[in-house]
Amino acid sequence: SQHSFLVHALEDGFIHYSLDLLRKVLVNAQNNYPASGVDFADPIGVQLLKPHNEWVMRGEPVASIMKEACVSTSYVEKIEACISYNQNSVVQSGLEVV
């Protein structure tokens, strides 16, 4: 299947992906839509188009989602909810930003 949904940035800011939440959404879809009888081994997939913590502008594509026709479009909304935007860069290295 082709990637059929583009997720666009809702606002300007440094993009943050909640990988834990994203993983839960994908596993939930796998459990609810077993792979038997579908073309794609996973019923839904996501490609992150921007690196974590990169500045994005509102309306810019930030992710591409592929889903089998049988999968509810509510999963697209669940994936969108795993993406947030911050006005300040999030440093996760343990170093302070001055």
PyMOL commands that set and color helices and strands:
alter all, ss='L'
color gray80, all
select helices_A, chain A and resi 19-32+74-80
alter helices_A, ss='H'
color red, helices_A
select strands_A, chain A and resi 5-8+13-17+44-48+55-56+61-67+83-86
alter strands_A, ss='S'
color yellow, strands_A
deselect
rebuild
show_as cartoon
